[in-house]
Amino acid sequence: MPAFVIFTTGIMVMVLEMVGARLMAPHVGTSIIVWTSLIGVVLAFLALGAWLGGRLADKKLSPRILAAILAGAGLGVALTACIHPLLGEHVMQASPNLYLGAVLGALLHFALPALLFGMAPPYIVRLSLANLASSGATVGRLYALSTAGSIVGTFLGGFVLISYFSSTDILFGAAAACGLLSLLVSARNNPLGIAVVLGGIGAAFGSASYASWQAAQGMLPTLETPYSTIRVFEGLAEGRRRVRLIQTDPGKIQSGMYLDDPIDLYAEYTRYYALGSALHPEATRVLMLGGGGYSVPKWLLAGRAGLDGAALQLDVVELDPGMTKLAREYFHVPDDPRMRVYHEDARRFLNTNARQYDLIFVDVFNSYYSVPFQMGTKEAAQALRRALAPGGMMIMNIISAYSGENGLLFRSIHAAMATAFPELHVFAVNNPQHPDSVQNLMLLALPEKRPDLAVVFDGDAAHLSQRIQAMLQTRMTQAVTQDCPALTDNFAPVERYAQALLR
């Protein structure tokens, strides 16, 4: 029995930690800062729990006390499941920066269950020590089982549970499992353990039932995929147009769609991809890195980019299959033979890709909470350059400032891209008059110098639409400050650079 209990508690700890990152993601993102805070807090309270559990075992040794510890851990997990939606939002609103918010969020969510889980192993070990002559073997065996349980919990949580169950349901299930463990180790009836089991099962059933009721009512969902928590909701945009939105990071819109015209591009920065089709109208092979709500792919397929629709070949690389499924269901993404979808990391795709494209659109920088550094390095620039056909164009969306302290992230990516592309142009989407303000910056990269474009950029663009001419007017003409080293795969301190943006 002790072996089974300590193995199972090892599983519970890692499931709690894996799910914890999902609980915090909608409020603080999924950056290394969040993982550092979560791991640090959980380890700290596991250590404190181990110290307290050892002292308690020396003072009073009883299976019923162990049962109470396990039941208390289950109640702590159930409490986290109940309060996390409201708690996470208020923590970030009250926190002056991401570091403090991530640590405080981890403390409030996971300190109590981690403390109680930490108390269990030393107490189990003390209960199992019947013969001092074999105490070393007993301790080693039990701690090996605890570690093995943690390994199983890591793979179970990351590969299975998160892929098929909501975070809340997983937590309620873990709470019920703790209650069952409590009943198993208790020599007599254990009302607290029974309450945890029944409460966890009932809450999980209620949560699942509510989700089913939402779906039946046609309500917009909050979905959890192996990569993110995705919230879909509706609101009013400028001009009182109804819009459906996707949110994956706190306070930031990942994608949007006008309900009265699903093809019309909602986000202002996405309209800048029209620079590619306007300056390279004969393009037929297009690569879109980052599908999201598939706004740009829909726009391309519908012919609104002005390219030859019959000859169009569109490849879309989207990391999350759940995002694609959601886009097809809620954002009118068609099944079109001209579009191939690849579900993998954009950099991985580029590393193995052998094709060349006339236009490459990069939209993987959804926010500065979780910057995919691997797409802004010198090595990524070389991979993008290899994928670009002669005469082609690459357009990348970057969220940063152009100059000043808030522009460190942009300038480091710009320096990396400059190592592979001989000609770069930058367009400030939201506020070109204030280059030190955080905004969408569209980086246009060319595989060879194009003197002919200088005429267009200098004002001879009468042959282009008024919308394109207006975009050209937002081109930044002041030189990019060379004060940041280019990002590399080996050194990319994007979290430090992005911290300035969180002010």
Backbone torsions as a table, in degrees:
resi	resn	phi	psi	omega
1	MET	NA	-47.1	178.7
2	PRO	-57.2	-39.1	-179.8
3	ALA	-61.3	-44.1	-179.6
4	PHE	-65.2	-41.7	-177.6
5	VAL	-65.6	-46.1	-177.4
6	ILE	-70.2	-33.1	175.2
7	PHE	-63.9	-43.3	-177.9
8	THR	-70.0	-37.9	177.1
9	THR	-65.1	-33.7	174.3
10	GLY	-61.1	-40.5	176.0
11	ILE	-62.0	-46.6	-176.3
12	MET	-60.6	-40.3	-178.1
13	VAL	-60.9	-46.0	-177.1
14	MET	-74.5	-33.6	173.9
15	VAL	-61.8	-42.7	178.2
16	LEU	-59.7	-42.6	-177.9
17	GLU	-70.0	-41.8	179.1
18	MET	-64.0	-44.3	179.4
19	VAL	-70.3	-29.8	-179.5
20	GLY	-57.7	-39.2	178.5
21	ALA	-63.0	-33.8	179.1
22	ARG	-72.2	-36.0	179.6
23	LEU	-65.7	-37.4	-175.8
24	MET	-83.6	-21.6	-174.0
25	ALA	-55.3	-44.1	-178.8
26	PRO	-64.4	-15.9	-175.0
27	HIS	-109.6	-32.6	-178.3
28	VAL	-129.4	4.7	178.7
29	GLY	83.0	-166.1	-176.2
30	THR	-129.2	31.7	-177.4
31	SER	-75.5	174.5	177.4
32	ILE	-63.1	-25.9	176.8
33	ILE	-63.0	-41.8	-179.2
34	VAL	-67.9	-45.9	179.1
35	TRP	-63.9	-39.5	177.9
36	THR	-61.3	-45.1	179.9
37	SER	-63.1	-45.2	-177.6
38	LEU	-64.3	-49.5	-178.9
39	ILE	-63.5	-43.6	-178.7
40	GLY	-62.5	-44.2	-179.5
41	VAL	-66.8	-45.8	-179.4
42	VAL	-61.9	-44.6	179.2
43	LEU	-63.4	-40.6	-179.3
44	ALA	-61.6	-42.9	-177.2
45	PHE	-81.8	-24.4	169.3
46	LEU	-64.4	-42.0	179.0
47	ALA	-64.8	-45.2	178.0
48	LEU	-61.9	-41.3	178.0
49	GLY	-63.4	-39.8	178.3
50	ALA	-62.4	-40.7	177.9
51	TRP	-63.7	-46.6	179.8
52	LEU	-66.3	-40.7	-179.9
53	GLY	-63.4	-38.9	177.7
54	GLY	-65.5	-42.2	178.7
55	ARG	-65.1	-40.5	179.5
56	LEU	-65.0	-39.3	-180.0
57	ALA	-63.4	-34.1	178.9
58	ASP	-73.4	-26.9	-178.2
59	LYS	-86.2	-43.4	-177.3
60	LYS	-149.7	119.1	-175.3
61	LEU	-112.8	118.1	-179.0
62	SER	-159.4	137.6	175.3
63	PRO	-57.9	-29.5	-179.0
64	ARG	-68.9	-31.8	176.5
65	ILE	-68.2	-41.7	175.4
66	LEU	-60.9	-40.3	177.9
67	ALA	-60.8	-39.6	179.4
68	ALA	-67.0	-38.2	177.8
69	ILE	-61.8	-46.2	-179.4
70	LEU	-65.5	-40.8	177.8
71	ALA	-64.7	-39.1	177.4
72	GLY	-64.0	-39.7	176.3
73	ALA	-61.3	-40.5	177.6
74	GLY	-62.7	-41.6	177.8
75	LEU	-65.1	-37.5	177.4
76	GLY	-63.4	-40.8	177.8
77	VAL	-65.8	-42.9	178.9
78	ALA	-63.2	-37.5	177.8
79	LEU	-63.8	-42.5	176.8
80	THR	-59.7	-42.2	179.2
81	ALA	-61.4	-34.0	-175.8
82	CYS	-79.4	-37.1	-169.2
83	ILE	-101.3	-9.6	-170.7
84	HIS	-61.4	-34.9	-178.4
85	PRO	-63.5	-44.7	-178.1
86	LEU	-76.4	-39.8	-176.2
87	LEU	-64.8	-45.0	-178.1
88	GLY	-60.7	-41.6	-179.6
89	GLU	-63.8	-45.4	-177.5
90	HIS	-70.3	-34.1	179.2
91	VAL	-61.6	-47.0	-178.1
92	MET	-69.0	-33.3	177.7
93	GLN	-66.6	-32.1	-177.6
94	ALA	-89.3	-7.5	-174.2
95	SER	-96.7	134.4	-179.5
96	PRO	-75.0	-20.0	179.9
97	ASN	-151.8	170.0	-175.3
98	LEU	-67.1	-37.9	-179.0
99	TYR	-58.8	-52.2	-178.6
100	LEU	-65.5	-40.9	-179.6
101	GLY	-62.8	-41.7	-179.7
102	ALA	-66.4	-44.1	-180.0
103	VAL	-66.4	-44.8	-179.2
104	LEU	-64.8	-40.6	178.1
105	GLY	-62.4	-42.8	178.1
106	ALA	-64.0	-40.1	178.5
107	LEU	-61.4	-50.8	-175.3
108	LEU	-68.1	-31.9	-177.8
109	HIS	-82.6	-40.1	-164.2
110	PHE	-124.3	-2.4	-178.2
111	ALA	-62.5	-47.3	-176.7
112	LEU	-64.8	-54.1	179.6
113	PRO	-63.8	-35.7	178.9
114	ALA	-65.0	-40.4	177.5
115	LEU	-59.0	-46.5	-177.9
116	LEU	-71.9	-37.7	174.7
117	PHE	-62.8	-36.7	177.9
118	GLY	-66.2	-29.4	179.6
119	MET	-71.3	-25.8	-171.9
120	ALA	-67.3	-49.1	-174.9
121	PRO	-57.3	-50.4	-179.6
122	PRO	-63.6	-31.8	178.5
123	TYR	-68.8	-40.7	177.8
124	ILE	-64.5	-42.3	178.8
125	VAL	-60.2	-45.0	-179.2
126	ARG	-63.8	-37.8	177.6
127	LEU	-66.1	-26.7	-174.1
128	SER	-89.4	-10.1	-176.4
129	LEU	-82.9	92.1	178.6
130	ALA	-99.0	-21.1	-175.4
131	ASN	-138.7	114.7	-178.0
132	LEU	-63.0	-27.3	-178.4
133	ALA	-64.7	-27.6	179.7
134	SER	-114.3	19.2	-175.3
135	SER	-64.2	-37.3	179.5
136	GLY	-61.8	-43.9	178.9
137	ALA	-64.7	-38.6	-179.9
138	THR	-64.8	-48.0	-179.8
139	VAL	-62.3	-44.9	179.8
140	GLY	-61.6	-43.1	-179.6
141	ARG	-63.1	-44.1	-176.5
142	LEU	-69.2	-41.0	179.3
143	TYR	-71.6	-30.9	173.6
144	ALA	-64.1	-40.7	178.1
145	LEU	-66.2	-38.0	177.5
146	SER	-62.6	-43.7	178.1
147	THR	-65.9	-40.3	177.2
148	ALA	-61.3	-40.0	176.6
149	GLY	-62.0	-38.9	178.1
150	SER	-64.3	-37.4	177.3
151	ILE	-64.1	-47.1	178.2
152	VAL	-60.7	-42.9	179.7
153	GLY	-62.4	-35.7	178.6
154	THR	-63.2	-50.3	-179.8
155	PHE	-70.3	-38.1	179.1
156	LEU	-62.8	-46.0	-179.7
157	GLY	-68.5	-46.0	-174.4
158	GLY	-76.6	-34.4	-174.8
159	PHE	-97.6	-27.0	-170.9
160	VAL	-116.7	-64.3	-169.3
161	LEU	-60.3	-49.3	-177.4
162	ILE	-64.2	-27.2	-179.3
163	SER	-76.1	-21.4	-172.8
164	TYR	-123.7	-12.5	-177.2
165	PHE	-133.6	153.7	175.9
166	SER	-72.6	158.2	179.7
167	SER	-60.2	-39.9	-179.5
168	THR	-64.1	-43.0	179.3
169	ASP	-65.2	-37.7	178.2
170	ILE	-63.1	-42.5	-179.9
171	LEU	-65.9	-42.7	177.8
172	PHE	-64.6	-36.9	176.3
173	GLY	-64.4	-40.1	177.3
174	ALA	-64.8	-38.5	177.6
175	ALA	-62.2	-43.3	178.5
176	ALA	-64.6	-38.5	178.2
177	ALA	-63.2	-39.0	176.8
178	CYS	-63.7	-38.9	177.2
179	GLY	-62.9	-40.4	177.8
180	LEU	-64.3	-40.9	176.1
181	LEU	-60.7	-41.0	179.1
182	SER	-60.3	-41.0	178.9
183	LEU	-66.8	-35.8	-177.5
184	LEU	-67.6	-37.9	-176.4
185	VAL	-88.1	-12.4	-179.4
186	SER	-80.1	131.6	-178.9
187	ALA	-72.4	-26.8	-179.2
188	ARG	-126.9	-176.1	178.6
189	ASN	-57.1	140.4	-176.3
190	ASN	-126.4	93.5	-177.4
191	PRO	-59.2	-37.9	-179.3
192	LEU	-65.0	-43.5	178.1
193	GLY	-62.9	-43.1	177.8
194	ILE	-59.9	-41.1	180.0
195	ALA	-63.6	-41.0	179.4
196	VAL	-63.5	-44.8	-179.4
197	VAL	-61.7	-51.5	-177.8
198	LEU	-65.3	-40.6	179.7
199	GLY	-65.5	-42.8	179.2
200	GLY	-63.7	-45.0	179.1
201	ILE	-63.9	-45.1	-179.7
202	GLY	-63.8	-42.3	-179.5
203	ALA	-67.4	-41.4	178.1
204	ALA	-62.6	-43.0	178.3
205	PHE	-62.9	-42.1	179.2
206	GLY	-64.8	-40.1	178.5
207	SER	-63.5	-45.3	179.5
208	ALA	-65.1	-39.3	179.6
209	SER	-64.7	-39.8	179.5
210	TYR	-65.9	-40.9	177.7
211	ALA	-61.9	-40.4	178.1
212	SER	-65.4	-38.8	178.8
213	TRP	-65.3	-41.2	176.8
214	GLN	-57.7	-46.5	-179.1
215	ALA	-62.6	-40.7	-179.2
216	ALA	-65.1	-32.2	180.0
217	GLN	-82.8	-2.0	-179.2
218	GLY	75.7	18.5	-179.3
219	MET	-74.0	149.2	-178.9
220	LEU	-73.1	141.5	-168.1
221	PRO	-94.4	164.8	159.2
222	THR	-113.7	113.5	-173.0
223	LEU	-108.5	145.4	174.6
224	GLU	-114.6	125.6	-179.8
225	THR	-117.3	173.6	177.4
226	PRO	-61.1	-13.0	-174.9
227	TYR	-115.1	-22.9	-175.8
228	SER	-165.3	169.1	170.3
229	THR	-101.2	121.8	-172.8
230	ILE	-113.3	121.8	177.1
231	ARG	-107.7	129.5	177.3
232	VAL	-112.6	129.1	179.2
233	PHE	-151.1	170.7	-178.1
234	GLU	-123.6	154.6	178.9
235	GLY	-162.4	-168.0	-179.9
236	LEU	-112.1	131.1	176.6
237	ALA	-97.5	-174.6	177.2
238	GLU	-57.0	143.3	-178.5
239	GLY	78.0	13.2	177.5
240	ARG	61.7	26.8	177.0
241	ARG	-82.5	136.9	179.0
242	ARG	-75.7	134.3	-176.1
243	VAL	-134.6	143.4	174.8
244	ARG	-106.7	132.5	-169.3
245	LEU	-125.3	155.4	173.8
246	ILE	-119.1	132.8	177.5
247	GLN	-127.3	127.7	176.4
248	THR	-119.8	-22.0	178.1
249	ASP	-120.7	154.6	-175.4
250	PRO	-61.1	124.4	174.1
251	GLY	73.7	5.3	-176.9
252	LYS	-122.0	136.5	178.5
253	ILE	-90.3	125.0	-178.3
254	GLN	-84.7	-36.0	-178.8
255	SER	-162.0	160.7	-179.8
256	GLY	-151.8	161.0	-179.5
257	MET	-146.7	128.9	173.6
258	TYR	-72.0	130.1	-178.6
259	LEU	-72.3	-27.1	179.7
260	ASP	-83.3	-11.7	177.3
261	ASP	-156.1	86.8	-175.0
262	PRO	-61.9	-16.4	-178.5
263	ILE	-87.1	-28.3	-178.4
264	ASP	-60.2	135.1	-178.2
265	LEU	-76.1	125.6	-176.7
266	TYR	-82.3	-53.3	-176.2
267	ALA	-74.6	131.8	-176.4
268	GLU	-58.9	-39.8	-176.4
269	TYR	-65.7	-30.8	-179.4
270	THR	-65.6	-25.0	179.3
271	ARG	-68.5	-20.2	179.4
272	TYR	-72.5	-13.8	174.1
273	TYR	-66.9	-16.1	175.5
274	ALA	-65.6	-18.1	174.6
275	LEU	-60.1	-36.0	179.3
276	GLY	-63.1	-48.4	-178.8
277	SER	-72.2	-29.5	179.5
278	ALA	-73.2	-38.6	-177.8
279	LEU	-89.6	-13.0	178.3
280	HIS	-138.8	65.0	-171.7
281	PRO	-67.4	-17.1	-179.5
282	GLU	-87.6	4.2	-179.0
283	ALA	-64.0	140.1	177.5
284	THR	-127.1	-28.1	-177.9
285	ARG	-104.1	116.8	-174.6
286	VAL	-124.3	135.9	175.1
287	LEU	-116.1	126.1	177.1
288	MET	-112.9	113.5	178.3
289	LEU	-97.6	108.0	-174.9
290	GLY	104.7	98.7	-177.4
291	GLY	-83.4	-46.2	-177.7
292	GLY	57.0	-127.8	177.1
293	GLY	-82.2	5.6	176.8
294	TYR	62.1	32.5	179.4
295	SER	-64.1	-49.4	-177.9
296	VAL	-68.6	-43.7	175.3
297	PRO	-57.2	-41.9	177.3
298	LYS	-60.8	-43.2	-179.8
299	TRP	-61.7	-41.7	178.3
300	LEU	-66.2	-47.2	-177.2
301	LEU	-65.2	-31.1	-178.9
302	ALA	-77.6	-5.2	177.0
303	GLY	86.3	6.6	-176.1
304	ARG	-80.3	-8.1	176.6
305	ALA	-80.6	-13.4	179.8
306	GLY	85.8	9.1	176.9
307	LEU	-86.2	167.8	178.3
308	ASP	-71.3	104.1	-175.5
309	GLY	-62.9	-35.0	-177.9
310	ALA	-68.6	-31.5	-177.5
311	ALA	-96.0	-3.6	-174.2
312	LEU	-64.0	132.6	172.1
313	GLN	-126.0	112.7	-172.9
314	LEU	-116.4	122.7	172.7
315	ASP	-109.4	128.8	179.7
316	VAL	-117.7	128.0	177.7
317	VAL	-110.7	112.8	179.9
318	GLU	-127.0	126.2	-175.9
319	LEU	-63.2	-40.4	-167.6
320	ASP	-103.0	111.6	175.6
321	PRO	-60.7	-30.3	177.9
322	GLY	-64.0	-35.4	177.4
323	MET	-65.6	-41.5	178.4
324	THR	-63.8	-43.9	178.9
325	LYS	-60.3	-43.5	179.0
326	LEU	-65.1	-41.7	-179.4
327	ALA	-63.0	-39.1	178.7
328	ARG	-67.5	-34.9	-175.2
329	GLU	-82.5	-36.5	-172.3
330	TYR	-115.4	-9.1	-174.7
331	PHE	-127.2	21.3	169.4
332	HIS	57.0	40.2	176.5
333	VAL	-81.1	122.7	-174.5
334	PRO	-82.5	157.8	165.8
335	ASP	-85.1	109.6	-174.0
336	ASP	-128.2	128.2	-178.9
337	PRO	-63.4	-16.9	179.3
338	ARG	-79.6	-11.4	-176.1
339	MET	-113.8	126.0	172.7
340	ARG	-111.1	134.2	-178.3
341	VAL	-111.6	131.0	178.0
342	TYR	-117.9	122.7	179.6
343	HIS	-96.4	90.0	177.5
344	GLU	-163.4	169.1	177.7
345	ASP	-63.7	140.3	-176.4
346	ALA	-60.9	-39.9	-180.0
347	ARG	-67.8	-40.2	177.6
348	ARG	-60.9	-41.1	177.9
349	PHE	-60.3	-46.3	-178.5
350	LEU	-64.0	-35.8	-177.4
351	ASN	-65.6	-30.1	-177.0
352	THR	-107.1	-5.1	-176.2
353	ASN	-73.3	138.6	177.9
354	ALA	-115.1	-2.9	-177.7
355	ARG	-89.1	162.5	173.9
356	GLN	-121.1	147.7	-174.3
357	TYR	-126.3	150.3	176.9
358	ASP	-76.2	-37.1	179.1
359	LEU	-131.0	134.6	172.7
360	ILE	-123.2	121.0	177.0
361	PHE	-107.8	124.0	-178.1
362	VAL	-112.2	119.7	179.5
363	ASP	-139.4	61.6	-179.4
364	VAL	-106.2	-9.7	179.7
365	PHE	-90.7	79.8	-175.0
366	ASN	-72.5	-30.6	178.1
367	SER	-162.6	174.8	177.7
368	TYR	-94.6	8.7	173.0
369	TYR	-76.5	-33.0	-177.5
370	SER	-142.6	86.7	-176.6
371	VAL	-85.6	120.9	176.9
372	PRO	-76.4	84.9	-171.1
373	PHE	-56.6	-29.1	-174.4
374	GLN	-65.8	-10.6	178.2
375	MET	-100.5	2.3	180.0
376	GLY	-119.7	14.8	-176.2
377	THR	-94.5	170.2	176.6
378	LYS	-59.9	-39.7	-179.7
379	GLU	-66.0	-37.9	176.5
380	ALA	-65.0	-38.8	178.5
381	ALA	-61.1	-41.7	178.0
382	GLN	-63.9	-39.7	179.1
383	ALA	-66.5	-39.5	177.2
384	LEU	-65.1	-40.6	179.8
385	ARG	-63.2	-40.9	178.6
386	ARG	-62.9	-32.6	-177.0
387	ALA	-82.1	-7.3	-176.5
388	LEU	-97.3	127.5	179.5
389	ALA	-72.9	157.3	175.9
390	PRO	-55.0	135.0	-178.4
391	GLY	80.5	1.9	-178.0
392	GLY	-82.0	-175.9	-178.6
393	MET	-144.6	142.8	173.1
394	MET	-118.2	132.2	178.0
395	ILE	-124.2	122.7	-176.5
396	MET	-120.1	133.6	175.1
397	ASN	-89.7	127.7	177.7
398	ILE	-129.7	132.9	177.1
399	ILE	-98.4	109.1	-176.4
400	SER	-173.9	180.0	168.1
401	ALA	-95.7	162.0	179.9
402	TYR	-82.9	-37.4	-177.5
403	SER	-137.0	174.6	178.8
404	GLY	77.9	-174.7	-177.3
405	GLU	-62.3	-31.4	-179.6
406	ASN	-75.7	-3.4	-176.9
407	GLY	-104.9	12.8	-178.5
408	LEU	-60.1	-42.5	-178.6
409	LEU	-62.6	-47.9	-180.0
410	PHE	-61.1	-45.7	-174.3
411	ARG	-67.3	-31.6	176.8
412	SER	-71.5	-36.7	176.4
413	ILE	-70.8	-40.9	178.1
414	HIS	-59.0	-43.4	179.2
415	ALA	-62.4	-37.2	178.2
416	ALA	-67.5	-43.9	-178.8
417	MET	-66.7	-31.3	-179.1
418	ALA	-67.2	-17.8	177.8
419	THR	-75.1	-16.9	-177.4
420	ALA	-118.0	-24.4	-176.6
421	PHE	-115.9	123.1	-176.3
422	PRO	-74.0	-16.0	-178.9
423	GLU	-137.0	124.9	-179.3
424	LEU	-129.1	142.2	174.0
425	HIS	-134.3	146.4	-176.2
426	VAL	-126.2	135.7	178.4
427	PHE	-120.5	126.4	178.7
428	ALA	-92.1	111.3	-169.4
429	VAL	-71.0	-46.4	-167.2
430	ASN	-96.1	-35.7	-172.9
431	ASN	-152.7	71.3	-176.7
432	PRO	-64.2	-22.1	179.5
433	GLN	-72.9	-17.5	-178.7
434	HIS	-125.7	82.8	-175.4
435	PRO	-65.9	-15.4	-180.0
436	ASP	-88.7	3.2	178.6
437	SER	-92.8	145.0	179.9
438	VAL	-71.9	129.8	-177.4
439	GLN	-163.1	179.5	173.3
440	ASN	-79.1	122.9	174.7
441	LEU	-111.5	126.6	-179.8
442	MET	-102.0	115.4	-178.3
443	LEU	-96.1	116.3	177.8
444	LEU	-99.0	119.6	-177.3
445	ALA	-118.2	137.7	-178.2
446	LEU	-119.4	138.4	-177.5
447	PRO	-74.7	-14.8	174.1
448	GLU	-148.8	159.3	-178.2
449	LYS	-66.0	140.6	-178.0
450	ARG	-124.2	83.5	179.0
451	PRO	-58.7	-27.3	-178.2
452	ASP	-65.9	-27.4	179.8
453	LEU	-73.4	-22.2	179.2
454	ALA	-59.3	-35.1	178.7
455	VAL	-65.1	-41.9	179.1
456	VAL	-65.5	-45.3	-178.0
457	PHE	-67.3	-26.5	-179.4
458	ASP	-83.7	-1.4	172.8
459	GLY	126.5	-11.8	180.0
460	ASP	-85.6	72.0	-175.9
461	ALA	-128.2	29.9	-177.2
462	ALA	-63.0	-24.7	-178.6
463	HIS	-78.2	-7.4	179.9
464	LEU	-99.1	159.4	-178.3
465	SER	-66.2	161.9	179.6
466	GLN	-63.2	-34.8	179.4
467	ARG	-64.6	-42.7	178.7
468	ILE	-66.8	-40.2	178.3
469	GLN	-61.7	-38.1	178.2
470	ALA	-65.7	-38.6	177.6
471	MET	-64.6	-41.8	-179.4
472	LEU	-60.8	-28.6	-179.8
473	GLN	-70.1	-14.6	-179.4
474	THR	-92.9	7.6	178.5
475	ARG	-66.8	133.9	-179.3
476	MET	-82.4	123.7	-176.2
477	THR	-101.5	-18.5	177.6
478	GLN	-73.2	143.6	-175.4
479	ALA	-63.5	144.9	175.8
480	VAL	-74.9	127.8	-180.0
481	THR	-64.3	129.6	-177.8
482	GLN	-93.3	64.9	-177.1
483	ASP	-116.5	3.9	-179.0
484	CYS	-125.4	131.1	175.2
485	PRO	-68.0	150.4	178.2
486	ALA	-63.3	139.3	174.5
487	LEU	-63.8	145.5	173.6
488	THR	-132.4	164.6	176.5
489	ASP	-60.7	-28.1	-177.6
490	ASN	-82.9	-28.2	-178.3
491	PHE	-146.1	108.3	-179.1
492	ALA	-141.7	81.8	-176.1
493	PRO	-78.4	55.9	-174.0
494	VAL	-66.9	-30.5	178.7
495	GLU	-63.6	-40.1	178.8
496	ARG	-67.1	-41.8	179.1
497	TYR	-65.5	-39.6	-176.1
498	ALA	-73.7	-18.0	-178.9
499	GLN	-60.1	-35.1	178.2
500	ALA	-59.4	-33.9	-177.7
501	LEU	-69.5	-27.5	-175.9
502	LEU	-77.1	-3.3	177.4
503	ARG	-70.5	NA	NA
